[in-house]
């Protein structure tokens, strides 16, 4: 294994070290997003922003920034960061998976399914493959459950004309009857 050099973002308290060119994403310090104090999350987002400015070609840092913004419920900033990560490194599995997960959480299920299938193609080992498959199965389950609004592919013209003719016929019969 080759050694990876790191840079420290904040030398004082809570110094966070980010690899300059990691092979995979650096570990986020929290597993449960509800247990993170908002001020600590804001500090972490600021550190990631600085790291992205220092290393603009690092897709993994932008992926982490997108995850952190998603934890902070900043959907648009999260989407921007993840799209930048995907454009910097189109073959990055985690950037693709987290982008599709964001779409899944926003319930844009058709697009999330397509992006997750693309992540399946990018999976490099069994663990990555199982993550993408689990997400894809959950998206398909929600699609079967019917949480997406129906698509209006048919015209309502014939139904409207039929309803109007029926209404005219009933009103004509009502007028003749009296």
N, C-alpha and C positions, 0 to 999 in steps of 0.2 A: 504494500500500500504506500502511496505517496503521501508525504506530509502536506497538510493544507495550512497556509498561513492565515492568520486572523487579524482583524483590526478591532480595536476597542472603540466603541462609540462614545460612551460617557465614562471618563476615567475615575470619577468620584464614586458616589453611591450607586448601587445597582449597575455596575458596568456590564454591558452586554457585548459579547464577542460574536461577530459574524464572520464566517469564512469568506475570503475574497472570491473564491470560485469553488463552492461546494459541489459534490457530486449529487447530493440530495438536499432537501430542505433542512435548515437548522430546526431543532426542536423548539416548539413554542413552550413558554414556561408554564402554561396552564392547560389543563385538560377540560375543566368545566368552565364554560364561559360565564356562568352565573356567579362564580366565586371570585371573579376578578374585580377589584375596586376600580371605578371609573378613572380615577387619577393615575393609577398605575398603568392602565390600558392606554391612556392618553400619552403618558411618558414613553411607553413602548412604541406607539405609533409614530411619535416624533423621532425616536431613535431610528426606526425603520425608514422614515422619510429621509433622514440625513444619510443613512447608509445607501439608499437608492440614488441620492444625489452624488455621493462619492463613487459609486459603482453603477453607472447607468446601464451597463450591458448585462447585469446580473438578473436573470429571470427568476431565480429562486427567492431573492430578496423581495422582488415585486409580488411574488406569490404569497409570501409571509405578510406583506403589507396588505394585500387583498383580504387575507384571512382575518387580520387584526381589525381592518375596517368593518368586515362583516360582523365580527364580535361586538363592535361598537355601534351596530345597526346603521352604518353609513353605506347604504346599498350602492349609490352611484359611484362613490370613491372606490369601493371594493370592486365593482365591475370594471372601472377604468384600470385599476392596478392589475387585475387578472387578465384583462385584454392586452395590456402592455406586455405582461409576462409571456403570454401566448405568442405575441408578434415577435418578441425578442428571440424566443426559442420555441419554434413550432413543435418540436419533438419532446417537449417537457411534459411528462406524464402528470405530475402533480398540479401544474398550472392548468392543464386541460381538465383534470378531474375536479379541482376546486371551482373552476369556472362553471362546469356543468352542475356541480352541487349547488352553487348559488342560484342558477336558473331553476333547479329543482325546488329549492326552498322558497323561491318566489312563485312557484307553481306555474312556470312556463314549461309545461311538461313535454310538449312536442319537441321544442328546441333542446331541452335538457336531455332527452333521449338520444337525439342525434349527436350531441356533444359527448355524452357518456360512451356511446358506441365508438366515437373517435378515440376516447381515452382508452377503451379496451384494446384498440389497435396499437396504442403506444405503450401498453403495459410490458414491462421488461422481465418480470418474475411472477411467481405464483401469488405472492402477497398483493402486489399491485392489481393483478388480474382478479383476485377475490374481492378487493375493494370496489373495483369498477362493476363487477357482476352484481354485487349486493346492491349498489346504488341503482343499477339498471333494473333489477328486479323490483325494487321499491317504486321506481318511476312507473313501470308497467303495471304494478298493482294499483297505483293511484289512477292511472288511465282507465283500467278496467272498472274501478270503483265509480268512475264518472265524476271526478272532481273538476274536469275541464268543461267549459261552457260548450254547448253544441255549436257546430259550424253550420251557418246558413248557406247551403250550397244550392238549394232549390228556390225558384221564384215563388212569391206568394200571389202572383197575378191571377192564376186560375182559381185559387181559393177565394180571393177577394171578389172576383166576378161571380162565382157561384153564390157566395153569401149575399151579394147585392141583388142578384136575380131572385133568390129565395125571399129576401126582404121585400122586394117589389111585388112578388106573387102573393105573399101573405097580406101585404097592405091592400092589394087589389081585391083579394077575397074579402077582407074586412069591410072595404067600402061597398062592395056589391051586396054583402049580407045585410047591411043596415039599410 
